[in-house]
């Protein structure tokens, strides 16, 4: 997939790098980055995963897909890691503090993007859907109003 078009607003993200079952997509208008990752190997059985990038988005279903589109299409200057774990639905972490321009590099690999994303996360919490704003991680949809308002004021 060289381009991803999201359903809510028809926002297009263009692939900037890929390696098989992992890829990175960017939308310059919103300055939003989507990092797509699958688990290549099952840690328990050491079997190779056959999930594709299409599978990653195919397992973003229902409200989970709506939430992902809202993060990717209604926020600016954000980076989203979309992860398809072995044999389960897709999860994502939306980091609104991590400006993609700090990650963009013509020679950065997908693994380099993933490492930089993980390093920039203040904490990893055991939720399947996470939002990071104001230096703190929240369960998706539970960002306190004062944190959201401060973010909104800074991005106008």
N, C-alpha and C positions, 0 to 999 in steps of 0.2 A: 504494500500500500504506500504509494508515494504522496498521497494526499488523504487527509481525513476531513470530512465535512460533517459538522455536528448538526443535529436535527432541530434544535430549538430556534436558532437564528440563522442557520446555514453557514456558520463560521468555518472557514477553511484553515487547516493547519498543514503546512508543507513539511515533508520529511527532510531533515538536515543530515541525519546519519542513521545507519542501521547495521545490524549484524545478525542475520537470521531471524530469530524469534524476539529480538529486542530492537527498539527504534526510538528516535527522538524527533518530535514535530514542533514547528514554531509558527506562530501567527504574529507578523510584524505590526499589524494595526493595533492589537491589544497588548503586544509585547508579552505574550503568554507562551509558555513552553510546556509540552506534554512529553514525559519520559515514559515509554512503554516497556515493561519487563515481564517476562515469564520465568518460571522456575525451570531451568533447562534440565535439571536432574532431580529426581525424587530422592531426598536424603535417606529415606528408610530402605528403599529397594535398589537404589542407584540406577534405576531405569531412566532412559532418556525420555523427556517430555516431548510430545508431538504437538503441543499447542502452538498456534500461529498468532500473529498480530491481530488478525481478524477474530480469532477466538477470544482474545483479551477484551475486545469491544463487544463481542457477542455475549459475553458473560457479565456485562454491565446491564442489568435488567431492572425494569420497573422504576421505583423511586431512586434507586442507586444510579441509574443512567441519568435521570432528571437532575439529581444532585451534581453529578459530574459535569453535565452540560452547563448548569448554573455557575459552577466554579470556573469553567473554561471560557464561557461566553459573556459573563456579566462582571467579572473582576478584571482588572488590568494589572500588568506587571507581576504576574504570578507564575509559579512553577508547580506542575502537578505530576506526581509519580503514580502511574497506573500499573498495578501489579496483579498478575494472574497466578495465584499459588497453584500448586499441583492438585489437580482434580477438584476444584471448587470454584466459587464465583469470584469475580474480579473485585479487588479492593483499590482504594486510592487515598493518597495524602495530598491535599492542596496546601501548598506553602505560599501564603500571600506576602510573606516577608522577604522571600528570595526572588529578587529581580533577575529575570532570565539574562539580561545583558551582562551580568557578572559571570555567567556560565558560558556564553557563546564564544566559541573559538573554532576556527576552521579545521583544526587538527584534533579536536577532542573526540574520543570514542564514546560509544554508548556507556561502557563501564565507567569512563571518566565522569560523565554526567551523573550517573547513579551515585558514585562515590561523593561527588561534590554536593549532591542533594542530601544524602544521608549525613554528611558532615555539618550541613547548615541547619539540620533539624534540632531544635532545642531538647527534645526528648521523644522517645517512641513509646506510645501508650498502646495497650492491648485492644484497640478498637479496630474494626475493619475499615471504617471511613473516618478520616482525621482531617481537621483544618488547623493550620498554624497561622496565628495572627498575634502581633504584639509580643513575639518571643515566647509564646506558650502554645502547647498543643491542646486541642479540644476535640471531643466527639463531634462528628459532623452535625451542624445545625445548633450547637450549644455555645457559640461564641457570645460572651456577655455583651449587652447592648453598648456599654461605655467603650469597650475595646473596639467593637465594630464601628462606632461613630468616630473614634480617633483615627482609625484606618481610613474611613471614608473621607474625612476632612483632609488627610494627607495625600490623597490620590485624586483630588479634584483639579 
